[in-house]
Amino acid sequence: MLAVNVAPKLKFNEGGKLRPWIIPIGLDFHVISPPSNQTNYLDIGAQRGAGIEYNFWGPLNLGLYARYHLAANMTNTTSSFGTVGMYLGILY
């Protein structure tokens, strides 16, 4: 499944080294591939999340996040899932 997300990330503590953020609500498109015998292979849903990032040098940030993706289950599959992880971000 390929998940394409469109979501606002609201960051707090502007100018600080440690910045928490939230995603109040976002839009998800889930593409099931390879398609099954069903004709419907696209599912839509919503996303919520929260995280924190730390600016450790110049434009480089290290972050941790947790997100939950709630699908409409239009494809007769279980498409709702949660993710946790970390990332390296570059601000320009």
Phi and psi restraints in degrees (range 20) as a CNS / XPLOR table:
assign (resid 1 and name C) (resid 2 and name N)
       (resid 2 and name CA) (resid 2 and name C) 1.0 -104.2 20.0 2
assign (resid 2 and name N) (resid 2 and name CA)
       (resid 2 and name C) (resid 3 and name N) 1.0 125.9 20.0 2
assign (resid 2 and name C) (resid 3 and name N)
       (resid 3 and name CA) (resid 3 and name C) 1.0 -109.9 20.0 2
assign (resid 3 and name N) (resid 3 and name CA)
       (resid 3 and name C) (resid 4 and name N) 1.0 124.0 20.0 2
assign (resid 3 and name C) (resid 4 and name N)
       (resid 4 and name CA) (resid 4 and name C) 1.0 -111.6 20.0 2
assign (resid 4 and name N) (resid 4 and name CA)
       (resid 4 and name C) (resid 5 and name N) 1.0 123.7 20.0 2
assign (resid 4 and name C) (resid 5 and name N)
       (resid 5 and name CA) (resid 5 and name C) 1.0 -117.0 20.0 2
assign (resid 5 and name N) (resid 5 and name CA)
       (resid 5 and name C) (resid 6 and name N) 1.0 141.4 20.0 2
assign (resid 5 and name C) (resid 6 and name N)
       (resid 6 and name CA) (resid 6 and name C) 1.0 -128.0 20.0 2
assign (resid 6 and name N) (resid 6 and name CA)
       (resid 6 and name C) (resid 7 and name N) 1.0 111.3 20.0 2
assign (resid 6 and name C) (resid 7 and name N)
       (resid 7 and name CA) (resid 7 and name C) 1.0 -151.9 20.0 2
assign (resid 7 and name N) (resid 7 and name CA)
       (resid 7 and name C) (resid 8 and name N) 1.0 140.0 20.0 2
assign (resid 7 and name C) (resid 8 and name N)
       (resid 8 and name CA) (resid 8 and name C) 1.0 -79.5 20.0 2
assign (resid 8 and name N) (resid 8 and name CA)
       (resid 8 and name C) (resid 9 and name N) 1.0 138.4 20.0 2
assign (resid 8 and name C) (resid 9 and name N)
       (resid 9 and name CA) (resid 9 and name C) 1.0 -110.8 20.0 2
assign (resid 9 and name N) (resid 9 and name CA)
       (resid 9 and name C) (resid 10 and name N) 1.0 111.9 20.0 2
assign (resid 9 and name C) (resid 10 and name N)
       (resid 10 and name CA) (resid 10 and name C) 1.0 -94.4 20.0 2
assign (resid 10 and name N) (resid 10 and name CA)
       (resid 10 and name C) (resid 11 and name N) 1.0 113.9 20.0 2
assign (resid 10 and name C) (resid 11 and name N)
       (resid 11 and name CA) (resid 11 and name C) 1.0 -99.1 20.0 2
assign (resid 11 and name N) (resid 11 and name CA)
       (resid 11 and name C) (resid 12 and name N) 1.0 147.0 20.0 2
assign (resid 11 and name C) (resid 12 and name N)
       (resid 12 and name CA) (resid 12 and name C) 1.0 -117.9 20.0 2
assign (resid 12 and name N) (resid 12 and name CA)
       (resid 12 and name C) (resid 13 and name N) 1.0 168.8 20.0 2
assign (resid 12 and name C) (resid 13 and name N)
       (resid 13 and name CA) (resid 13 and name C) 1.0 62.7 20.0 2
assign (resid 13 and name N) (resid 13 and name CA)
       (resid 13 and name C) (resid 14 and name N) 1.0 51.9 20.0 2
assign (resid 13 and name C) (resid 14 and name N)
       (resid 14 and name CA) (resid 14 and name C) 1.0 -54.4 20.0 2
assign (resid 14 and name N) (resid 14 and name CA)
       (resid 14 and name C) (resid 15 and name N) 1.0 130.0 20.0 2
assign (resid 14 and name C) (resid 15 and name N)
       (resid 15 and name CA) (resid 15 and name C) 1.0 86.4 20.0 2
assign (resid 15 and name N) (resid 15 and name CA)
       (resid 15 and name C) (resid 16 and name N) 1.0 -8.5 20.0 2
assign (resid 15 and name C) (resid 16 and name N)
       (resid 16 and name CA) (resid 16 and name C) 1.0 -86.6 20.0 2
assign (resid 16 and name N) (resid 16 and name CA)
       (resid 16 and name C) (resid 17 and name N) 1.0 163.4 20.0 2
assign (resid 16 and name C) (resid 17 and name N)
       (resid 17 and name CA) (resid 17 and name C) 1.0 -73.6 20.0 2
assign (resid 17 and name N) (resid 17 and name CA)
       (resid 17 and name C) (resid 18 and name N) 1.0 -36.0 20.0 2
assign (resid 17 and name C) (resid 18 and name N)
       (resid 18 and name CA) (resid 18 and name C) 1.0 -108.5 20.0 2
assign (resid 18 and name N) (resid 18 and name CA)
       (resid 18 and name C) (resid 19 and name N) 1.0 117.7 20.0 2
assign (resid 18 and name C) (resid 19 and name N)
       (resid 19 and name CA) (resid 19 and name C) 1.0 -126.5 20.0 2
assign (resid 19 and name N) (resid 19 and name CA)
       (resid 19 and name C) (resid 20 and name N) 1.0 110.8 20.0 2
assign (resid 19 and name C) (resid 20 and name N)
       (resid 20 and name CA) (resid 20 and name C) 1.0 -76.6 20.0 2
assign (resid 20 and name N) (resid 20 and name CA)
       (resid 20 and name C) (resid 21 and name N) 1.0 156.6 20.0 2
assign (resid 20 and name C) (resid 21 and name N)
       (resid 21 and name CA) (resid 21 and name C) 1.0 -148.6 20.0 2
assign (resid 21 and name N) (resid 21 and name CA)
       (resid 21 and name C) (resid 22 and name N) 1.0 160.0 20.0 2
assign (resid 21 and name C) (resid 22 and name N)
       (resid 22 and name CA) (resid 22 and name C) 1.0 -136.4 20.0 2
assign (resid 22 and name N) (resid 22 and name CA)
       (resid 22 and name C) (resid 23 and name N) 1.0 155.7 20.0 2
assign (resid 22 and name C) (resid 23 and name N)
       (resid 23 and name CA) (resid 23 and name C) 1.0 -114.1 20.0 2
assign (resid 23 and name N) (resid 23 and name CA)
       (resid 23 and name C) (resid 24 and name N) 1.0 104.1 20.0 2
assign (resid 23 and name C) (resid 24 and name N)
       (resid 24 and name CA) (resid 24 and name C) 1.0 -64.5 20.0 2
assign (resid 24 and name N) (resid 24 and name CA)
       (resid 24 and name C) (resid 25 and name N) 1.0 -43.6 20.0 2
assign (resid 24 and name C) (resid 25 and name N)
       (resid 25 and name CA) (resid 25 and name C) 1.0 -166.5 20.0 2
assign (resid 25 and name N) (resid 25 and name CA)
       (resid 25 and name C) (resid 26 and name N) 1.0 142.8 20.0 2
assign (resid 25 and name C) (resid 26 and name N)
       (resid 26 and name CA) (resid 26 and name C) 1.0 -139.1 20.0 2
assign (resid 26 and name N) (resid 26 and name CA)
       (resid 26 and name C) (resid 27 and name N) 1.0 169.7 20.0 2
assign (resid 26 and name C) (resid 27 and name N)
       (resid 27 and name CA) (resid 27 and name C) 1.0 -106.4 20.0 2
assign (resid 27 and name N) (resid 27 and name CA)
       (resid 27 and name C) (resid 28 and name N) 1.0 132.5 20.0 2
assign (resid 27 and name C) (resid 28 and name N)
       (resid 28 and name CA) (resid 28 and name C) 1.0 -116.6 20.0 2
assign (resid 28 and name N) (resid 28 and name CA)
       (resid 28 and name C) (resid 29 and name N) 1.0 142.4 20.0 2
assign (resid 28 and name C) (resid 29 and name N)
       (resid 29 and name CA) (resid 29 and name C) 1.0 -121.0 20.0 2
assign (resid 29 and name N) (resid 29 and name CA)
       (resid 29 and name C) (resid 30 and name N) 1.0 121.8 20.0 2
assign (resid 29 and name C) (resid 30 and name N)
       (resid 30 and name CA) (resid 30 and name C) 1.0 -109.7 20.0 2
assign (resid 30 and name N) (resid 30 and name CA)
       (resid 30 and name C) (resid 31 and name N) 1.0 120.9 20.0 2
assign (resid 30 and name C) (resid 31 and name N)
       (resid 31 and name CA) (resid 31 and name C) 1.0 -106.7 20.0 2
assign (resid 31 and name N) (resid 31 and name CA)
       (resid 31 and name C) (resid 32 and name N) 1.0 118.0 20.0 2
assign (resid 31 and name C) (resid 32 and name N)
       (resid 32 and name CA) (resid 32 and name C) 1.0 -86.4 20.0 2
assign (resid 32 and name N) (resid 32 and name CA)
       (resid 32 and name C) (resid 33 and name N) 1.0 122.4 20.0 2
assign (resid 32 and name C) (resid 33 and name N)
       (resid 33 and name CA) (resid 33 and name C) 1.0 -141.9 20.0 2
assign (resid 33 and name N) (resid 33 and name CA)
       (resid 33 and name C) (resid 34 and name N) 1.0 135.8 20.0 2
assign (resid 33 and name C) (resid 34 and name N)
       (resid 34 and name CA) (resid 34 and name C) 1.0 -72.4 20.0 2
assign (resid 34 and name N) (resid 34 and name CA)
       (resid 34 and name C) (resid 35 and name N) 1.0 150.7 20.0 2
assign (resid 34 and name C) (resid 35 and name N)
       (resid 35 and name CA) (resid 35 and name C) 1.0 -62.3 20.0 2
assign (resid 35 and name N) (resid 35 and name CA)
       (resid 35 and name C) (resid 36 and name N) 1.0 146.5 20.0 2
assign (resid 35 and name C) (resid 36 and name N)
       (resid 36 and name CA) (resid 36 and name C) 1.0 -84.9 20.0 2
assign (resid 36 and name N) (resid 36 and name CA)
       (resid 36 and name C) (resid 37 and name N) 1.0 -166.5 20.0 2
assign (resid 36 and name C) (resid 37 and name N)
       (resid 37 and name CA) (resid 37 and name C) 1.0 -70.8 20.0 2
assign (resid 37 and name N) (resid 37 and name CA)
       (resid 37 and name C) (resid 38 and name N) 1.0 -11.3 20.0 2
assign (resid 37 and name C) (resid 38 and name N)
       (resid 38 and name CA) (resid 38 and name C) 1.0 -71.5 20.0 2
assign (resid 38 and name N) (resid 38 and name CA)
       (resid 38 and name C) (resid 39 and name N) 1.0 159.0 20.0 2
assign (resid 38 and name C) (resid 39 and name N)
       (resid 39 and name CA) (resid 39 and name C) 1.0 -86.8 20.0 2
assign (resid 39 and name N) (resid 39 and name CA)
       (resid 39 and name C) (resid 40 and name N) 1.0 -20.1 20.0 2
assign (resid 39 and name C) (resid 40 and name N)
       (resid 40 and name CA) (resid 40 and name C) 1.0 -95.9 20.0 2
assign (resid 40 and name N) (resid 40 and name CA)
       (resid 40 and name C) (resid 41 and name N) 1.0 116.7 20.0 2
assign (resid 40 and name C) (resid 41 and name N)
       (resid 41 and name CA) (resid 41 and name C) 1.0 -121.7 20.0 2
assign (resid 41 and name N) (resid 41 and name CA)
       (resid 41 and name C) (resid 42 and name N) 1.0 7.1 20.0 2
assign (resid 41 and name C) (resid 42 and name N)
       (resid 42 and name CA) (resid 42 and name C) 1.0 -117.5 20.0 2
assign (resid 42 and name N) (resid 42 and name CA)
       (resid 42 and name C) (resid 43 and name N) 1.0 130.5 20.0 2
assign (resid 42 and name C) (resid 43 and name N)
       (resid 43 and name CA) (resid 43 and name C) 1.0 -124.5 20.0 2
assign (resid 43 and name N) (resid 43 and name CA)
       (resid 43 and name C) (resid 44 and name N) 1.0 146.3 20.0 2
assign (resid 43 and name C) (resid 44 and name N)
       (resid 44 and name CA) (resid 44 and name C) 1.0 -114.8 20.0 2
assign (resid 44 and name N) (resid 44 and name CA)
       (resid 44 and name C) (resid 45 and name N) 1.0 161.8 20.0 2
assign (resid 44 and name C) (resid 45 and name N)
       (resid 45 and name CA) (resid 45 and name C) 1.0 -169.0 20.0 2
assign (resid 45 and name N) (resid 45 and name CA)
       (resid 45 and name C) (resid 46 and name N) 1.0 -168.8 20.0 2
assign (resid 45 and name C) (resid 46 and name N)
       (resid 46 and name CA) (resid 46 and name C) 1.0 -126.3 20.0 2
assign (resid 46 and name N) (resid 46 and name CA)
       (resid 46 and name C) (resid 47 and name N) 1.0 159.9 20.0 2
assign (resid 46 and name C) (resid 47 and name N)
       (resid 47 and name CA) (resid 47 and name C) 1.0 -137.0 20.0 2
assign (resid 47 and name N) (resid 47 and name CA)
       (resid 47 and name C) (resid 48 and name N) 1.0 142.2 20.0 2
assign (resid 47 and name C) (resid 48 and name N)
       (resid 48 and name CA) (resid 48 and name C) 1.0 -132.7 20.0 2
assign (resid 48 and name N) (resid 48 and name CA)
       (resid 48 and name C) (resid 49 and name N) 1.0 152.4 20.0 2
assign (resid 48 and name C) (resid 49 and name N)
       (resid 49 and name CA) (resid 49 and name C) 1.0 -167.7 20.0 2
assign (resid 49 and name N) (resid 49 and name CA)
       (resid 49 and name C) (resid 50 and name N) 1.0 169.6 20.0 2
assign (resid 49 and name C) (resid 50 and name N)
       (resid 50 and name CA) (resid 50 and name C) 1.0 -152.6 20.0 2
assign (resid 50 and name N) (resid 50 and name CA)
       (resid 50 and name C) (resid 51 and name N) 1.0 155.8 20.0 2
assign (resid 50 and name C) (resid 51 and name N)
       (resid 51 and name CA) (resid 51 and name C) 1.0 -168.2 20.0 2
assign (resid 51 and name N) (resid 51 and name CA)
       (resid 51 and name C) (resid 52 and name N) 1.0 -177.5 20.0 2
assign (resid 51 and name C) (resid 52 and name N)
       (resid 52 and name CA) (resid 52 and name C) 1.0 -147.0 20.0 2
assign (resid 52 and name N) (resid 52 and name CA)
       (resid 52 and name C) (resid 53 and name N) 1.0 142.9 20.0 2
assign (resid 52 and name C) (resid 53 and name N)
       (resid 53 and name CA) (resid 53 and name C) 1.0 -133.1 20.0 2
assign (resid 53 and name N) (resid 53 and name CA)
       (resid 53 and name C) (resid 54 and name N) 1.0 151.1 20.0 2
assign (resid 53 and name C) (resid 54 and name N)
       (resid 54 and name CA) (resid 54 and name C) 1.0 -124.2 20.0 2
assign (resid 54 and name N) (resid 54 and name CA)
       (resid 54 and name C) (resid 55 and name N) 1.0 126.5 20.0 2
assign (resid 54 and name C) (resid 55 and name N)
       (resid 55 and name CA) (resid 55 and name C) 1.0 -85.5 20.0 2
assign (resid 55 and name N) (resid 55 and name CA)
       (resid 55 and name C) (resid 56 and name N) 1.0 106.5 20.0 2
assign (resid 55 and name C) (resid 56 and name N)
       (resid 56 and name CA) (resid 56 and name C) 1.0 -99.7 20.0 2
assign (resid 56 and name N) (resid 56 and name CA)
       (resid 56 and name C) (resid 57 and name N) 1.0 -16.2 20.0 2
assign (resid 56 and name C) (resid 57 and name N)
       (resid 57 and name CA) (resid 57 and name C) 1.0 -167.6 20.0 2
assign (resid 57 and name N) (resid 57 and name CA)
       (resid 57 and name C) (resid 58 and name N) 1.0 120.8 20.0 2
assign (resid 57 and name C) (resid 58 and name N)
       (resid 58 and name CA) (resid 58 and name C) 1.0 47.7 20.0 2
assign (resid 58 and name N) (resid 58 and name CA)
       (resid 58 and name C) (resid 59 and name N) 1.0 -119.2 20.0 2
assign (resid 58 and name C) (resid 59 and name N)
       (resid 59 and name CA) (resid 59 and name C) 1.0 -87.4 20.0 2
assign (resid 59 and name N) (resid 59 and name CA)
       (resid 59 and name C) (resid 60 and name N) 1.0 3.6 20.0 2
assign (resid 59 and name C) (resid 60 and name N)
       (resid 60 and name CA) (resid 60 and name C) 1.0 -95.0 20.0 2
assign (resid 60 and name N) (resid 60 and name CA)
       (resid 60 and name C) (resid 61 and name N) 1.0 128.5 20.0 2
assign (resid 60 and name C) (resid 61 and name N)
       (resid 61 and name CA) (resid 61 and name C) 1.0 -123.4 20.0 2
assign (resid 61 and name N) (resid 61 and name CA)
       (resid 61 and name C) (resid 62 and name N) 1.0 140.8 20.0 2
assign (resid 61 and name C) (resid 62 and name N)
       (resid 62 and name CA) (resid 62 and name C) 1.0 -111.4 20.0 2
assign (resid 62 and name N) (resid 62 and name CA)
       (resid 62 and name C) (resid 63 and name N) 1.0 130.0 20.0 2
assign (resid 62 and name C) (resid 63 and name N)
       (resid 63 and name CA) (resid 63 and name C) 1.0 -133.5 20.0 2
assign (resid 63 and name N) (resid 63 and name CA)
       (resid 63 and name C) (resid 64 and name N) 1.0 158.3 20.0 2
assign (resid 63 and name C) (resid 64 and name N)
       (resid 64 and name CA) (resid 64 and name C) 1.0 -124.1 20.0 2
assign (resid 64 and name N) (resid 64 and name CA)
       (resid 64 and name C) (resid 65 and name N) 1.0 144.1 20.0 2
assign (resid 64 and name C) (resid 65 and name N)
       (resid 65 and name CA) (resid 65 and name C) 1.0 -147.8 20.0 2
assign (resid 65 and name N) (resid 65 and name CA)
       (resid 65 and name C) (resid 66 and name N) 1.0 161.5 20.0 2
assign (resid 65 and name C) (resid 66 and name N)
       (resid 66 and name CA) (resid 66 and name C) 1.0 -140.5 20.0 2
assign (resid 66 and name N) (resid 66 and name CA)
       (resid 66 and name C) (resid 67 and name N) 1.0 132.8 20.0 2
assign (resid 66 and name C) (resid 67 and name N)
       (resid 67 and name CA) (resid 67 and name C) 1.0 -136.4 20.0 2
assign (resid 67 and name N) (resid 67 and name CA)
       (resid 67 and name C) (resid 68 and name N) 1.0 150.0 20.0 2
assign (resid 67 and name C) (resid 68 and name N)
       (resid 68 and name CA) (resid 68 and name C) 1.0 -125.5 20.0 2
assign (resid 68 and name N) (resid 68 and name CA)
       (resid 68 and name C) (resid 69 and name N) 1.0 129.9 20.0 2
assign (resid 68 and name C) (resid 69 and name N)
       (resid 69 and name CA) (resid 69 and name C) 1.0 -109.9 20.0 2
assign (resid 69 and name N) (resid 69 and name CA)
       (resid 69 and name C) (resid 70 and name N) 1.0 116.7 20.0 2
assign (resid 69 and name C) (resid 70 and name N)
       (resid 70 and name CA) (resid 70 and name C) 1.0 -105.8 20.0 2
assign (resid 70 and name N) (resid 70 and name CA)
       (resid 70 and name C) (resid 71 and name N) 1.0 115.9 20.0 2
assign (resid 70 and name C) (resid 71 and name N)
       (resid 71 and name CA) (resid 71 and name C) 1.0 -97.5 20.0 2
assign (resid 71 and name N) (resid 71 and name CA)
       (resid 71 and name C) (resid 72 and name N) 1.0 157.7 20.0 2
assign (resid 71 and name C) (resid 72 and name N)
       (resid 72 and name CA) (resid 72 and name C) 1.0 -79.7 20.0 2
assign (resid 72 and name N) (resid 72 and name CA)
       (resid 72 and name C) (resid 73 and name N) 1.0 -8.6 20.0 2
assign (resid 72 and name C) (resid 73 and name N)
       (resid 73 and name CA) (resid 73 and name C) 1.0 55.3 20.0 2
assign (resid 73 and name N) (resid 73 and name CA)
       (resid 73 and name C) (resid 74 and name N) 1.0 45.7 20.0 2
assign (resid 73 and name C) (resid 74 and name N)
       (resid 74 and name CA) (resid 74 and name C) 1.0 -79.0 20.0 2
assign (resid 74 and name N) (resid 74 and name CA)
       (resid 74 and name C) (resid 75 and name N) 1.0 -11.1 20.0 2
assign (resid 74 and name C) (resid 75 and name N)
       (resid 75 and name CA) (resid 75 and name C) 1.0 -100.4 20.0 2
assign (resid 75 and name N) (resid 75 and name CA)
       (resid 75 and name C) (resid 76 and name N) 1.0 7.1 20.0 2
assign (resid 75 and name C) (resid 76 and name N)
       (resid 76 and name CA) (resid 76 and name C) 1.0 58.6 20.0 2
assign (resid 76 and name N) (resid 76 and name CA)
       (resid 76 and name C) (resid 77 and name N) 1.0 30.9 20.0 2
assign (resid 76 and name C) (resid 77 and name N)
       (resid 77 and name CA) (resid 77 and name C) 1.0 -125.9 20.0 2
assign (resid 77 and name N) (resid 77 and name CA)
       (resid 77 and name C) (resid 78 and name N) 1.0 163.7 20.0 2
assign (resid 77 and name C) (resid 78 and name N)
       (resid 78 and name CA) (resid 78 and name C) 1.0 -87.0 20.0 2
assign (resid 78 and name N) (resid 78 and name CA)
       (resid 78 and name C) (resid 79 and name N) 1.0 103.3 20.0 2
assign (resid 78 and name C) (resid 79 and name N)
       (resid 79 and name CA) (resid 79 and name C) 1.0 -109.2 20.0 2
assign (resid 79 and name N) (resid 79 and name CA)
       (resid 79 and name C) (resid 80 and name N) 1.0 -1.7 20.0 2
assign (resid 79 and name C) (resid 80 and name N)
       (resid 80 and name CA) (resid 80 and name C) 1.0 -80.9 20.0 2
assign (resid 80 and name N) (resid 80 and name CA)
       (resid 80 and name C) (resid 81 and name N) 1.0 138.0 20.0 2
assign (resid 80 and name C) (resid 81 and name N)
       (resid 81 and name CA) (resid 81 and name C) 1.0 -159.5 20.0 2
assign (resid 81 and name N) (resid 81 and name CA)
       (resid 81 and name C) (resid 82 and name N) 1.0 162.8 20.0 2
assign (resid 81 and name C) (resid 82 and name N)
       (resid 82 and name CA) (resid 82 and name C) 1.0 -116.6 20.0 2
assign (resid 82 and name N) (resid 82 and name CA)
       (resid 82 and name C) (resid 83 and name N) 1.0 152.5 20.0 2
assign (resid 82 and name C) (resid 83 and name N)
       (resid 83 and name CA) (resid 83 and name C) 1.0 -134.5 20.0 2
assign (resid 83 and name N) (resid 83 and name CA)
       (resid 83 and name C) (resid 84 and name N) 1.0 146.1 20.0 2
assign (resid 83 and name C) (resid 84 and name N)
       (resid 84 and name CA) (resid 84 and name C) 1.0 -135.0 20.0 2
assign (resid 84 and name N) (resid 84 and name CA)
       (resid 84 and name C) (resid 85 and name N) 1.0 150.3 20.0 2
assign (resid 84 and name C) (resid 85 and name N)
       (resid 85 and name CA) (resid 85 and name C) 1.0 179.1 20.0 2
assign (resid 85 and name N) (resid 85 and name CA)
       (resid 85 and name C) (resid 86 and name N) 1.0 -171.4 20.0 2
assign (resid 85 and name C) (resid 86 and name N)
       (resid 86 and name CA) (resid 86 and name C) 1.0 -133.8 20.0 2
assign (resid 86 and name N) (resid 86 and name CA)
       (resid 86 and name C) (resid 87 and name N) 1.0 161.7 20.0 2
assign (resid 86 and name C) (resid 87 and name N)
       (resid 87 and name CA) (resid 87 and name C) 1.0 -149.4 20.0 2
assign (resid 87 and name N) (resid 87 and name CA)
       (resid 87 and name C) (resid 88 and name N) 1.0 160.3 20.0 2
assign (resid 87 and name C) (resid 88 and name N)
       (resid 88 and name CA) (resid 88 and name C) 1.0 -114.3 20.0 2
assign (resid 88 and name N) (resid 88 and name CA)
       (resid 88 and name C) (resid 89 and name N) 1.0 119.2 20.0 2
assign (resid 88 and name C) (resid 89 and name N)
       (resid 89 and name CA) (resid 89 and name C) 1.0 -111.9 20.0 2
assign (resid 89 and name N) (resid 89 and name CA)
       (resid 89 and name C) (resid 90 and name N) 1.0 144.6 20.0 2
assign (resid 89 and name C) (resid 90 and name N)
       (resid 90 and name CA) (resid 90 and name C) 1.0 -118.5 20.0 2
assign (resid 90 and name N) (resid 90 and name CA)
       (resid 90 and name C) (resid 91 and name N) 1.0 117.7 20.0 2
assign (resid 90 and name C) (resid 91 and name N)
       (resid 91 and name CA) (resid 91 and name C) 1.0 -97.1 20.0 2
assign (resid 91 and name N) (resid 91 and name CA)
       (resid 91 and name C) (resid 92 and name N) 1.0 137.1 20.0 2
